[in-house]
């Protein structure tokens, strides 16, 4: 139980000055790179817009999931940095709005199946049995409904958490738990369908029932990495969470990062193994497109970057308890997740295969711009209220975890 104001309250956080300039500079630089990308190669640039959109939208969706599992599990490990989670989900209304022009303007530039008249005739038969699912109205209704649900639930959690700050009433925790139980039941199929629609349908010839879990792991692990970075920044000396989040708490975050590095490898290997063993042409083509035409070294490097290095780096206890080393690991995982989106997206520039990898600095432009918006919103929201939910009944337990 929380003991009111006898526990650390967290320091007020003021967002302004150089921080705002830095985040707005990210937006400007990112937009400039994106514009240069469109000038150089419009087809590729549209794909990078999707990569940037998914990279940051997944941070908001993953933060919502993290809140849900903490409430349902009655967990104490994340109470002290809950304000970070509550701030991260505020990117979702922006994603909701941007989704509409992304689909209506990006249309066939991103998802080729949206303009079947422009497809090669040899590909049309792949759409015949999938038209009931792959149609623009259904596509938009499914994804906007899912994001709308997440936005409503997370705003309710935020309102109840702030109300509990004022009254200390535990009924808000109980309400959040009950809502979380219902939310997670809908979130699980929702995040899978969102991955099917936004990423798997880029190559509508291919399908995998494990792809939803694969994209979920990337979503959650990248979210954990961003939570870790923001928490480490706010717990620095003189920061808002200084004296609240201790080494045991960041150690927990490091263990989560390590655990989901292993889980990603399990899901990725399981998906590949099943497809390799079945050896069906409509399934193996996806991996073949990421092996032929110069992709083999990239795919092998992807395994090292996405799994081998973070696995051995995060295995060590001192890394998980050292803020600088843990921040490096979190940055690495975010970069690896973006590489993952590149690996999924860029080979779909042609649905007949034959396109090789090509490094382009312009590819990061949309992600950099959207990340600047994300950081601006997160820091703005954190600065407006108490930086810790000190009236939560599990706050005392959070402060004394592993002691």
C-alpha positions as a Markdown table, in Angstrom:
| # | Residue | x | y | z |
|---|---|---|---|---|
| 1 | Unk | 0.0 | 0.0 | 0.0 |
| 2 | Unk | 1.0 | 3.6 | -0.7 |
| 3 | Unk | 1.6 | 5.8 | 2.4 |
| 4 | Unk | 0.6 | 9.1 | 0.8 |
| 5 | Unk | 3.2 | 11.8 | 0.8 |
| 6 | Unk | 5.7 | 9.9 | 3.0 |
| 7 | Unk | 7.0 | 8.3 | -0.2 |
| 8 | Unk | 9.1 | 10.0 | -2.9 |
| 9 | Unk | 6.9 | 12.1 | -5.2 |
| 10 | Unk | 9.2 | 12.5 | -8.1 |
| 11 | Unk | 10.6 | 15.9 | -9.3 |
| 12 | Unk | 8.6 | 18.3 | -11.5 |
| 13 | Unk | 9.8 | 18.2 | -15.1 |
| 14 | Unk | 10.0 | 21.3 | -17.3 |
| 15 | Unk | 10.1 | 20.7 | -21.0 |
| 16 | Unk | 11.6 | 23.6 | -23.0 |
| 17 | Unk | 14.6 | 25.3 | -24.4 |
| 18 | Unk | 17.2 | 23.0 | -26.1 |
| 19 | Unk | 15.0 | 19.9 | -25.8 |
| 20 | Unk | 12.2 | 21.4 | -27.9 |
| 21 | Unk | 14.7 | 22.7 | -30.4 |
| 22 | Unk | 16.3 | 19.3 | -30.7 |
| 23 | Unk | 13.0 | 17.5 | -31.2 |
| 24 | Unk | 11.7 | 20.0 | -33.7 |
| 25 | Unk | 15.1 | 19.8 | -35.5 |
| 26 | Unk | 14.5 | 16.0 | -35.8 |
| 27 | Unk | 11.2 | 16.8 | -37.5 |
| 28 | Unk | 12.7 | 19.3 | -39.9 |
| 29 | Unk | 15.7 | 17.1 | -40.8 |
| 30 | Unk | 13.5 | 14.0 | -41.2 |
| 31 | Unk | 11.1 | 15.8 | -43.5 |
| 32 | Unk | 14.1 | 17.1 | -45.5 |
| 33 | Unk | 15.5 | 13.6 | -46.0 |
| 34 | Unk | 12.0 | 12.3 | -46.9 |
| 35 | Unk | 11.6 | 15.0 | -49.5 |
| 36 | Unk | 15.0 | 14.2 | -51.0 |
| 37 | Unk | 14.0 | 10.5 | -51.0 |
| 38 | Unk | 10.8 | 11.3 | -53.0 |
| 39 | Unk | 12.9 | 13.3 | -55.4 |
| 40 | Unk | 15.4 | 10.5 | -55.9 |
| 41 | Unk | 13.0 | 7.4 | -55.9 |
| 42 | Unk | 9.3 | 8.0 | -55.3 |
| 43 | Unk | 8.5 | 4.3 | -55.2 |
| 44 | Unk | 11.0 | 3.6 | -52.6 |
| 45 | Unk | 10.2 | 6.7 | -50.6 |
| 46 | Unk | 6.5 | 5.6 | -50.2 |
| 47 | Unk | 7.8 | 2.4 | -48.6 |
| 48 | Unk | 10.0 | 4.3 | -46.2 |
| 49 | Unk | 7.0 | 6.4 | -45.2 |
| 50 | Unk | 5.3 | 3.2 | -44.1 |
| 51 | Unk | 8.5 | 2.1 | -42.3 |
| 52 | Unk | 8.6 | 5.3 | -40.3 |
| 53 | Unk | 4.9 | 5.2 | -39.5 |
| 54 | Unk | 5.0 | 1.6 | -38.3 |
| 55 | Unk | 8.2 | 2.2 | -36.3 |
| 56 | Unk | 6.7 | 4.9 | -34.1 |
| 57 | Unk | 3.1 | 3.7 | -34.1 |
| 58 | Unk | 4.3 | 0.4 | -32.7 |
| 59 | Unk | 5.8 | 2.4 | -29.8 |
| 60 | Unk | 2.4 | 3.7 | -28.9 |
| 61 | Unk | 0.6 | 0.4 | -29.3 |
| 62 | Unk | 3.3 | -1.4 | -27.3 |
| 63 | Unk | 3.0 | 1.2 | -24.5 |
| 64 | Unk | -0.8 | 0.5 | -24.3 |
| 65 | Unk | -0.1 | -3.2 | -24.1 |
| 66 | Unk | 2.5 | -2.7 | -21.4 |
| 67 | Unk | 0.0 | -0.7 | -19.3 |
| 68 | Unk | -2.6 | -3.4 | -19.8 |
| 69 | Unk | -0.5 | -6.3 | -18.6 |
| 70 | Unk | 0.7 | -4.3 | -15.6 |
| 71 | Unk | -2.8 | -3.6 | -14.5 |
| 72 | Unk | -4.1 | -7.2 | -15.1 |
| 73 | Unk | -1.1 | -8.8 | -13.4 |
| 74 | Unk | -1.4 | -6.3 | -10.5 |
| 75 | Unk | 2.3 | -5.7 | -11.2 |
| 76 | Unk | 4.5 | -3.3 | -9.3 |
| 77 | Unk | 7.6 | -3.3 | -11.5 |
| 78 | Unk | 6.4 | -0.5 | -13.7 |
| 79 | Unk | 4.4 | 1.8 | -11.4 |
| 80 | Unk | 7.3 | 4.3 | -10.9 |
| 81 | Unk | 7.6 | 5.0 | -14.6 |
| 82 | Unk | 4.0 | 4.7 | -15.6 |
| 83 | Unk | 3.9 | 8.4 | -16.6 |
| 84 | Unk | 6.3 | 7.5 | -19.4 |
| 85 | Unk | 3.9 | 4.8 | -20.7 |
| 86 | Unk | 0.9 | 7.2 | -20.3 |
| 87 | Unk | 2.8 | 9.8 | -22.4 |
| 88 | Unk | 4.0 | 7.4 | -25.1 |
| 89 | Unk | 0.4 | 6.4 | -26.1 |
| 90 | Unk | -0.3 | 10.0 | -27.0 |
| 91 | Unk | 1.3 | 9.4 | -30.4 |
| 92 | Unk | -1.7 | 7.2 | -31.3 |
| 93 | Unk | -4.1 | 10.0 | -32.1 |
| 94 | Unk | -1.5 | 11.4 | -34.5 |
| 95 | Unk | -1.1 | 7.9 | -36.0 |
| 96 | Unk | -4.9 | 7.6 | -36.3 |
| 97 | Unk | -5.1 | 10.9 | -38.2 |
| 98 | Unk | -2.1 | 10.2 | -40.4 |
| 99 | Unk | -3.4 | 6.7 | -41.3 |
| 100 | Unk | -6.1 | 8.1 | -43.5 |
| 101 | Unk | -3.9 | 10.1 | -45.9 |
| 102 | Unk | -1.3 | 7.2 | -45.7 |
| 103 | Unk | -3.9 | 4.8 | -47.2 |
| 104 | Unk | -5.9 | 7.2 | -49.4 |
| 105 | Unk | -2.8 | 8.9 | -50.9 |
| 106 | Unk | -0.2 | 6.2 | -50.6 |
| 107 | Unk | -2.7 | 3.6 | -51.8 |
| 108 | Unk | -1.2 | 1.5 | -54.6 |
| 109 | Unk | 2.3 | 3.1 | -54.1 |
| 110 | Unk | 2.6 | 1.2 | -50.8 |
| 111 | Unk | 0.1 | -1.7 | -51.1 |
| 112 | Unk | 0.0 | -2.9 | -54.7 |
| 113 | Unk | -3.2 | -4.9 | -54.2 |
| 114 | Unk | -5.1 | -1.7 | -53.8 |
| 115 | Unk | -4.7 | -1.0 | -57.5 |
| 116 | Unk | -5.3 | -4.4 | -59.1 |
| 117 | Unk | -5.7 | -2.9 | -62.6 |
| 118 | Unk | -2.0 | -2.0 | -62.5 |
| 119 | Unk | -0.8 | -5.4 | -61.5 |
| 120 | Unk | 0.8 | -7.9 | -63.9 |
| 121 | Unk | -1.9 | -10.3 | -65.0 |
| 122 | Unk | 0.1 | -13.2 | -63.6 |
| 123 | Unk | -0.5 | -11.8 | -60.1 |
| 124 | Unk | -4.3 | -11.3 | -60.3 |
| 125 | Unk | -5.2 | -14.8 | -59.4 |
| 126 | Unk | -3.5 | -14.4 | -56.0 |
| 127 | Unk | -6.2 | -11.8 | -55.1 |
| 128 | Unk | -9.2 | -13.8 | -56.3 |
| 129 | Unk | -9.6 | -15.8 | -53.1 |
| 130 | Unk | -8.5 | -12.9 | -50.8 |
| 131 | Unk | -10.7 | -10.2 | -52.0 |
| 132 | Unk | -13.1 | -10.7 | -49.1 |
| 133 | Unk | -10.3 | -9.6 | -46.8 |
| 134 | Unk | -8.1 | -7.4 | -49.0 |
| 135 | Unk | -10.4 | -4.6 | -49.9 |
| 136 | Unk | -9.8 | -0.9 | -48.9 |
| 137 | Unk | -13.0 | -0.3 | -46.9 |
| 138 | Unk | -12.4 | -3.4 | -44.8 |
| 139 | Unk | -8.7 | -2.6 | -44.4 |
| 140 | Unk | -9.4 | 0.9 | -43.1 |
| 141 | Unk | -12.3 | -0.1 | -40.8 |
| 142 | Unk | -10.3 | -2.9 | -39.2 |
| 143 | Unk | -7.3 | -0.8 | -38.5 |
| 144 | Unk | -9.0 | 2.5 | -37.5 |
| 145 | Unk | -11.3 | 0.6 | -35.2 |
| 146 | Unk | -8.4 | -1.1 | -33.5 |
| 147 | Unk | -6.4 | 2.2 | -33.0 |
| 148 | Unk | -9.6 | 4.0 | -31.9 |
| 149 | Unk | -10.2 | 1.3 | -29.2 |
| 150 | Unk | -6.6 | 1.6 | -28.0 |
| 151 | Unk | -6.9 | 5.4 | -27.8 |
| 152 | Unk | -10.1 | 5.3 | -25.8 |
| 153 | Unk | -8.8 | 2.7 | -23.3 |
| 154 | Unk | -5.5 | 4.4 | -22.7 |
| 155 | Unk | -7.1 | 7.8 | -22.2 |
| 156 | Unk | -9.4 | 6.3 | -19.6 |
| 157 | Unk | -6.4 | 4.8 | -17.9 |
| 158 | Unk | -4.7 | 8.2 | -17.9 |
| 159 | Unk | -7.8 | 10.0 | -16.5 |
| 160 | Unk | -8.2 | 7.4 | -13.7 |
| 161 | Unk | -4.5 | 7.5 | -12.8 |
| 162 | Unk | -4.5 | 11.3 | -12.5 |
| 163 | Unk | -7.7 | 11.2 | -10.5 |
| 164 | Unk | -6.1 | 8.7 | -8.1 |
| 165 | Unk | -3.2 | 11.2 | -7.7 |
| 166 | Unk | -5.7 | 13.6 | -6.2 |
| 167 | Unk | -7.9 | 11.3 | -4.1 |
| 168 | Unk | -5.8 | 8.2 | -3.4 |
| 169 | Unk | -9.0 | 6.1 | -4.1 |
| 170 | Unk | -8.1 | 2.5 | -4.9 |
| 171 | Unk | -11.3 | 2.1 | -7.0 |
| 172 | Unk | -9.4 | 3.6 | -10.0 |
| 173 | Unk | -6.9 | 0.7 | -9.8 |
| 174 | Unk | -9.7 | -1.8 | -9.7 |
| 175 | Unk | -11.5 | -0.1 | -12.7 |
| 176 | Unk | -8.2 | -0.1 | -14.7 |
| 177 | Unk | -7.7 | -3.8 | -13.9 |
| 178 | Unk | -11.1 | -4.8 | -15.2 |
| 179 | Unk | -10.8 | -2.6 | -18.3 |
| 180 | Unk | -7.4 | -4.1 | -18.9 |
| 181 | Unk | -8.7 | -7.7 | -18.8 |
| 182 | Unk | -11.2 | -6.9 | -21.5 |
| 183 | Unk | -8.8 | -4.8 | -23.5 |
| 184 | Unk | -6.1 | -7.5 | -23.7 |
| 185 | Unk | -8.6 | -10.0 | -25.1 |
| 186 | Unk | -9.3 | -7.6 | -28.0 |
| 187 | Unk | -5.7 | -6.3 | -28.3 |
| 188 | Unk | -4.2 | -9.7 | -29.1 |
| 189 | Unk | -6.1 | -10.3 | -32.4 |
| 190 | Unk | -6.1 | -6.6 | -33.1 |
| 191 | Unk | -2.3 | -6.2 | -33.1 |
| 192 | Unk | -2.0 | -9.4 | -35.3 |
| 193 | Unk | -4.5 | -8.1 | -37.8 |
| 194 | Unk | -2.8 | -4.7 | -37.8 |
| 195 | Unk | 0.5 | -6.5 | -38.7 |
| 196 | Unk | -1.3 | -8.6 | -41.4 |
| 197 | Unk | -2.8 | -5.5 | -43.0 |
| 198 | Unk | 0.1 | -3.0 | -42.8 |
| 199 | Unk | 3.1 | -5.3 | -43.4 |
| 200 | Unk | 2.2 | -8.8 | -44.6 |
| 201 | Unk | -0.2 | -7.5 | -47.3 |
| 202 | Unk | 2.7 | -5.6 | -48.9 |
| 203 | Unk | 3.4 | -9.0 | -50.6 |
| 204 | Unk | -0.2 | -10.3 | -51.0 |
| 205 | Unk | 1.1 | -13.5 | -52.6 |
| 206 | Unk | 2.5 | -14.6 | -49.3 |
| 207 | Unk | 0.9 | -15.5 | -45.9 |
| 208 | Unk | 2.0 | -16.8 | -42.6 |
| 209 | Unk | -0.2 | -17.4 | -39.5 |
| 210 | Unk | 2.8 | -16.6 | -37.3 |
| 211 | Unk | 3.4 | -13.2 | -38.8 |
| 212 | Unk | 1.1 | -11.5 | -36.3 |
| 213 | Unk | 3.1 | -12.9 | -33.4 |
| 214 | Unk | 6.3 | -11.9 | -35.2 |
| 215 | Unk | 5.2 | -8.3 | -35.5 |
| 216 | Unk | 3.9 | -8.2 | -32.0 |
| 217 | Unk | 7.3 | -9.2 | -30.6 |
| 218 | Unk | 9.0 | -6.4 | -32.6 |
| 219 | Unk | 6.3 | -4.0 | -31.3 |
| 220 | Unk | 6.7 | -4.9 | -27.7 |
| 221 | Unk | 10.5 | -5.2 | -27.7 |
| 222 | Unk | 11.0 | -1.8 | -29.4 |
| 223 | Unk | 8.5 | -0.3 | -26.9 |
| 224 | Unk | 10.5 | -1.8 | -24.0 |
| 225 | Unk | 13.7 | -0.2 | -25.5 |
| 226 | Unk | 12.0 | 3.2 | -25.7 |
| 227 | Unk | 10.6 | 2.9 | -22.2 |
| 228 | Unk | 14.1 | 2.1 | -21.0 |
| 229 | Unk | 15.7 | 5.1 | -22.7 |
| 230 | Unk | 13.1 | 7.5 | -21.5 |
| 231 | Unk | 13.2 | 6.1 | -18.0 |
| 232 | Unk | 17.0 | 6.3 | -17.9 |
| 233 | Unk | 16.9 | 9.9 | -19.1 |
| 234 | Unk | 14.4 | 10.9 | -16.4 |
| 235 | Unk | 16.2 | 9.1 | -13.6 |
| 236 | Unk | 19.5 | 10.9 | -14.3 |
| 237 | Unk | 20.8 | 13.1 | -11.5 |
| 238 | Unk | 18.3 | 15.9 | -10.9 |
| 239 | Unk | 15.8 | 14.3 | -13.3 |
| 240 | Unk | 12.1 | 13.7 | -12.6 |
| 241 | Unk | 12.6 | 10.1 | -11.6 |
| 242 | Unk | 15.9 | 10.6 | -9.7 |
| 243 | Unk | 15.4 | 8.8 | -6.3 |
| 244 | Unk | 12.4 | 6.9 | -7.6 |
| 245 | Unk | 13.7 | 4.5 | -10.2 |
| 246 | Unk | 16.7 | 2.6 | -8.8 |
| 247 | Unk | 19.1 | 0.1 | -10.2 |
| 248 | Unk | 16.8 | -2.8 | -9.4 |
| 249 | Unk | 14.1 | -1.2 | -11.5 |
| 250 | Unk | 16.3 | -0.7 | -14.6 |
| 251 | Unk | 17.7 | -4.2 | -14.1 |
| 252 | Unk | 14.1 | -5.4 | -14.6 |
| 253 | Unk | 13.8 | -3.5 | -17.8 |
| 254 | Unk | 17.1 | -5.0 | -19.0 |
| 255 | Unk | 15.9 | -8.5 | -18.2 |
| 256 | Unk | 12.8 | -7.8 | -20.3 |
| 257 | Unk | 14.9 | -6.6 | -23.2 |
| 258 | Unk | 17.0 | -9.8 | -22.9 |
| 259 | Unk | 14.0 | -12.1 | -22.6 |
| 260 | Unk | 12.2 | -10.7 | -25.7 |
| 261 | Unk | 15.4 | -10.8 | -27.7 |
| 262 | Unk | 15.3 | -14.6 | -27.2 |
| 263 | Unk | 11.5 | -14.7 | -27.8 |
| 264 | Unk | 12.0 | -12.8 | -31.1 |
| 265 | Unk | 14.6 | -15.4 | -32.2 |
| 266 | Unk | 12.2 | -18.2 | -31.2 |
| 267 | Unk | 9.3 | -16.8 | -33.3 |
| 268 | Unk | 11.5 | -15.8 | -36.3 |
| 269 | Unk | 13.1 | -19.3 | -36.4 |
| 270 | Unk | 9.8 | -21.1 | -35.8 |
| 271 | Unk | 8.2 | -19.2 | -38.8 |
| 272 | Unk | 11.1 | -20.0 | -41.0 |
| 273 | Unk | 11.3 | -23.6 | -40.0 |
| 274 | Unk | 7.7 | -24.4 | -40.6 |
| 275 | Unk | 7.8 | -22.7 | -44.1 |
| 276 | Unk | 11.1 | -24.5 | -44.9 |
| 277 | Unk | 9.7 | -27.9 | -43.9 |
| 278 | Unk | 6.5 | -27.5 | -45.8 |
| 279 | Unk | 8.3 | -26.3 | -48.9 |
| 280 | Unk | 5.2 | -24.7 | -50.5 |
| 281 | Unk | 6.0 | -22.3 | -53.3 |
| 282 | Unk | 3.5 | -19.7 | -52.1 |
| 283 | Unk | 5.2 | -19.6 | -48.8 |
| 284 | Unk | 8.9 | -20.0 | -49.6 |
| 285 | Unk | 8.9 | -17.1 | -52.1 |
| 286 | Unk | 9.0 | -14.6 | -49.2 |
| 287 | Unk | 12.3 | -16.0 | -47.9 |
| 288 | Unk | 13.7 | -16.5 | -51.3 |
| 289 | Unk | 13.2 | -12.8 | -52.1 |
| 290 | Unk | 15.2 | -12.0 | -49.0 |
| 291 | Unk | 18.1 | -14.3 | -50.0 |
| 292 | Unk | 18.6 | -14.0 | -53.7 |
| 293 | Unk | 19.9 | -10.9 | -55.6 |
| 294 | Unk | 22.4 | -9.9 | -53.0 |
| 295 | Unk | 20.1 | -10.2 | -49.9 |
| 296 | Unk | 21.9 | -13.2 | -48.4 |
| 297 | Unk | 24.6 | -11.1 | -46.6 |
| 298 | Unk | 22.0 | -8.6 | -45.5 |
| 299 | Unk | 19.8 | -11.4 | -44.0 |
| 300 | Unk | 22.8 | -13.0 | -42.3 |
| 301 | Unk | 23.8 | -9.6 | -40.9 |
| 302 | Unk | 20.2 | -9.1 | -39.8 |
| 303 | Unk | 20.4 | -12.3 | -37.6 |
| 304 | Unk | 23.5 | -11.0 | -36.0 |
| 305 | Unk | 22.2 | -7.5 | -35.4 |
| 306 | Unk | 18.7 | -8.5 | -34.3 |
| 307 | Unk | 19.6 | -11.5 | -32.1 |
| 308 | Unk | 23.3 | -12.5 | -31.7 |
| 309 | Unk | 24.8 | -9.2 | -30.5 |
| 310 | Unk | 22.0 | -8.1 | -28.2 |
| 311 | Unk | 21.7 | -11.6 | -26.8 |
| 312 | Unk | 25.3 | -11.8 | -25.7 |
| 313 | Unk | 25.5 | -8.2 | -24.7 |
| 314 | Unk | 22.4 | -8.2 | -22.5 |
| 315 | Unk | 23.3 | -11.5 | -21.0 |
| 316 | Unk | 25.7 | -9.9 | -18.6 |
| 317 | Unk | 24.4 | -8.6 | -15.3 |
| 318 | Unk | 26.5 | -5.5 | -15.3 |
| 319 | Unk | 25.0 | -4.3 | -18.6 |
| 320 | Unk | 21.5 | -4.5 | -17.2 |
| 321 | Unk | 22.5 | -2.4 | -14.1 |
| 322 | Unk | 24.7 | 0.1 | -15.9 |
| 323 | Unk | 22.6 | 3.1 | -17.2 |
| 324 | Unk | 25.1 | 3.9 | -20.1 |
| 325 | Unk | 25.5 | 0.3 | -21.3 |
| 326 | Unk | 21.7 | -0.4 | -21.0 |
| 327 | Unk | 21.0 | 2.8 | -22.9 |
| 328 | Unk | 23.3 | 1.6 | -25.7 |
| 329 | Unk | 21.5 | -1.7 | -25.7 |
| 330 | Unk | 18.1 | 0.0 | -26.0 |
| 331 | Unk | 19.3 | 2.2 | -28.9 |
| 332 | Unk | 20.7 | -0.9 | -30.6 |
| 333 | Unk | 17.4 | -2.7 | -30.3 |
| 334 | Unk | 15.5 | 0.2 | -31.7 |
| 335 | Unk | 17.9 | 0.4 | -34.6 |
| 336 | Unk | 17.5 | -3.4 | -35.1 |
| 337 | Unk | 13.7 | -3.1 | -35.1 |
| 338 | Unk | 13.9 | -0.5 | -37.8 |
| 339 | Unk | 16.3 | -2.8 | -39.8 |
| 340 | Unk | 13.6 | -5.5 | -39.3 |
| 341 | Unk | 11.0 | -3.2 | -40.9 |
| 342 | Unk | 13.4 | -2.4 | -43.8 |
| 343 | Unk | 13.9 | -6.2 | -44.3 |
| 344 | Unk | 10.2 | -6.7 | -44.5 |
| 345 | Unk | 9.3 | -3.7 | -46.6 |
| 346 | Unk | 12.0 | -2.9 | -49.2 |
| 347 | Unk | 12.0 | -6.3 | -51.0 |
| 348 | Unk | 8.3 | -5.7 | -51.8 |
| 349 | Unk | 9.2 | -2.8 | -54.2 |
| 350 | Unk | 8.7 | -5.5 | -56.9 |
| 351 | Unk | 6.4 | -8.4 | -56.4 |
| 352 | Unk | 8.3 | -10.5 | -58.9 |
| 353 | Unk | 11.5 | -10.5 | -56.9 |
| 354 | Unk | 14.8 | -9.5 | -58.5 |
| 355 | Unk | 15.4 | -6.3 | -56.5 |
| 356 | Unk | 18.6 | -6.2 | -54.5 |
| 357 | Unk | 19.3 | -4.3 | -51.3 |
| 358 | Unk | 20.5 | -0.7 | -51.6 |
| 359 | Unk | 21.6 | 1.5 | -48.7 |
| 360 | Unk | 20.1 | 4.9 | -48.7 |
| 361 | Unk | 20.3 | 7.6 | -46.1 |
| 362 | Unk | 17.0 | 8.9 | -47.2 |
| 363 | Unk | 15.3 | 5.7 | -45.9 |
| 364 | Unk | 15.4 | 7.0 | -42.3 |
| 365 | Unk | 13.9 | 10.4 | -43.1 |
| 366 | Unk | 10.2 | 9.6 | -42.3 |
| 367 | Unk | 11.1 | 7.7 | -39.1 |
| 368 | Unk | 13.3 | 10.6 | -37.9 |
| 369 | Unk | 10.6 | 13.1 | -38.5 |
| 370 | Unk | 7.9 | 11.0 | -36.8 |
| 371 | Unk | 10.3 | 10.2 | -33.9 |
| 372 | Unk | 10.7 | 14.0 | -33.4 |
| 373 | Unk | 6.9 | 14.4 | -33.1 |
| 374 | Unk | 6.8 | 11.4 | -30.8 |
| 375 | Unk | 9.5 | 12.8 | -28.4 |
| 376 | Unk | 7.9 | 16.2 | -28.4 |
| 377 | Unk | 4.5 | 14.8 | -27.4 |
| 378 | Unk | 6.0 | 12.5 | -24.8 |
| 379 | Unk | 8.0 | 15.1 | -23.0 |
| 380 | Unk | 5.1 | 17.7 | -23.2 |
| 381 | Unk | 2.7 | 15.2 | -21.6 |
| 382 | Unk | 5.1 | 14.2 | -18.8 |
| 383 | Unk | 5.7 | 17.9 | -18.0 |
| 384 | Unk | 2.1 | 18.7 | -17.4 |
| 385 | Unk | 1.3 | 16.5 | -14.3 |
| 386 | Unk | 3.0 | 14.7 | -11.4 |
| 387 | Unk | 5.8 | 12.6 | -12.7 |
| 388 | Unk | 5.0 | 9.5 | -10.6 |
| 389 | Unk | 1.6 | 8.0 | -9.6 |
| 390 | Unk | 2.6 | 8.0 | -5.9 |
| 391 | Unk | -1.0 | 7.3 | -4.7 |
| 392 | Unk | -1.1 | 3.9 | -6.5 |
| 393 | Unk | -1.4 | 1.1 | -4.0 |
| 394 | Unk | 1.6 | -0.7 | -5.5 |
| 395 | Unk | 3.9 | 2.3 | -5.5 |
| 396 | Unk | 5.5 | 1.4 | -2.2 |
| 397 | Unk | 6.2 | -2.1 | -3.4 |
| 398 | Unk | 7.8 | -0.6 | -6.6 |
| 399 | Unk | 10.2 | 1.4 | -4.5 |
| 400 | Unk | 11.3 | -1.7 | -2.5 |
| 401 | Unk | 11.4 | -4.3 | -5.2 |
| 402 | Unk | 14.1 | -7.0 | -4.7 |
| 403 | Unk | 15.0 | -5.6 | -1.3 |
